[in-house]
Amino acid sequence: MTTHVESCIIIRPGLHSINPSRVHVLHIYMCACVCVRERERHKTSYLFCIFAFVWHSSCLVSELLPQAMEPKQQKMLEVRVTRELRVKASGDLPEFQTLFLSNLDLLSGRFPVTYFYLYPKQPVLSFGSIIESLRKSLSETLTYFYPFAGQIIHNKASQEPVIICNNNGALLVQAQAEYELQDIDFYNIDLVLQAKLVQVNPDFPLQVQVTGFTCGGVSVAFTFDHALGDASSFGKFLKSWSEISRKQPISCMPDHRRGLRPRSPPTYHPLLDKSFIKCTVEEIKSIPVSKKLIKRLYHVDVSSIKALQARACANGEIRTKIEAFSAYVWKKMVDCIEKSHTTCKMGWLIDGRGRLRAATTNYIGNVLSVAVGEASIQQLKEDSVSDIADIVHKAITEATNETHFADLIDWVECHRPGLMLSRVVLGQGGPALVLSSGRRFPVAELDFGFGAPLLGTVCSTVKNIGVCYLNQRPSAWSNGSWTISAIVWPELAAALESDTVFQPMSAKHLQLHT
């Protein structure tokens, strides 16, 4: 049965990407043109031209600068959901089973994780044939990743969620957008969510929405329940699906054992009590948000990344690109913090694969922790990028080892059942920013048989978050550049955009010719 659901997207004019200083210069140029025109028409004196110039300039700046800072009147564009399909695994599956979540699954919690990809017009395949190809290949992929076709329910005995591997199926949504890809405001990524290019149905741990555009382009939004796994797990699933779509052997044979067991008796370093906390649903719903958070999408050019790494290595120590980038962002961040705070924090999501012996490379599930660094605002203002990179390196190193992850598994064991979170994510301990690096996440590789993507990024539909958040992904052009999905304060967005490192994402960066 075909279902039609009405929704809309809002498109902003290009003024959002212009800095106030550039707006001012633009207005001065416009005023000068007005002055020259008026003088020629009325043969007025030069003094009159100067007066007109100043008057026009002040009026235009006063009128248009607020428009650069506030959303303009938006154009409403339609997205229609035309069909919903339940896709089940097609091959032989293990006998019905219940997967109990590991301690690190419980720590990661349950919320939707969405990856948003854009594809150019395919000259050969129709939109209908693309949908059918994705349906068939998804069905085959779910045979290997069968928990993703199950259901997540609350277990009354353990008072914790479990995955029921019953082949209930994944949800495949077909939709149509009545506009072109190049009309999307890529910089203001939250509009993509409001447009229903990404929708979340809590009844399905995995859902995929495929949207066709009038230009022939396609967007694909993949939404996972975090209980299924982390970015590494979802990246392996998506890469396997793309390989199956192109009739290639899969490069990952998934490990679904969830065998991250606590020690007996469980024991952990007491410092973990300062980093993680047991909490309630009410505390999560009422996460303190001292400032408004906005969602933005940026392009960071490979030349900027190399320059930042060179600055971070100035002390003679070799620092990674992520460490260098973190140092730069942390230094920018301190200029946006109220004077009542004397310190601020930065956190990094850490993958335990390769550090925990039980977490194999192909382990499907959550193997994440959060490394946190803290420094005084005065120190961050005075230190160089290379000095701050040393602080970043030390904080990350302290969490990238087996002892840390074994202690964290035991910490969760001592606090079960119930909800647990990083204190930083919960908004405790002052202003903070968390960075997630997805340098190994497949972007350019996700060709499902209708070409490589123009863009691959993360879209967060979570409303309450206690920290600023940056998510890094490789550019779809495989040239060393990055795509950064940001949830930040408006003041931090302005600070990041004050130079050329963070470039507001545009159709030009995606080589969409207008």
Protein Blocks (a to p, Z undefined) as FASTA:
>chain_A
ZZddddddddddfklmpcfklmmmmmmmmmmmmmmmmmmmnopafklmmmmmmmmmmmmm
mmmmmmmmpccdddddddddfbdcddddfbdcdddddddddfklmmnopadddddddddd
dfkbcfklmmmmmmmmmmmmmmmmmmlmmccdddfklopacdddehnopcdddddddbdf
klpcfklmmlmmmnopaccdfkbmbdcdddddfkopacddddddfklpcfklmmmmmmmm
mmmmnopacfbdcdfklpaccdddddddfklmmmgccddfklmmmgccfbacdddddddd
fklmmmmmmmmmmnopacdfklmmmmmmmmmmmmmgcfkbcbdcddddddfehkamklcf
klgcdddddddddddfklmmmpcfklmmmmmmmmmmmmmcfklmmmmmmmmmmmcgcddd
dfklnopaiaadddddfklbcfklmcghiapafbdcdddfbfbdcbdcddddddfklnop
acddddddfklmmmmmmmmmlgcddfklnopaZZ
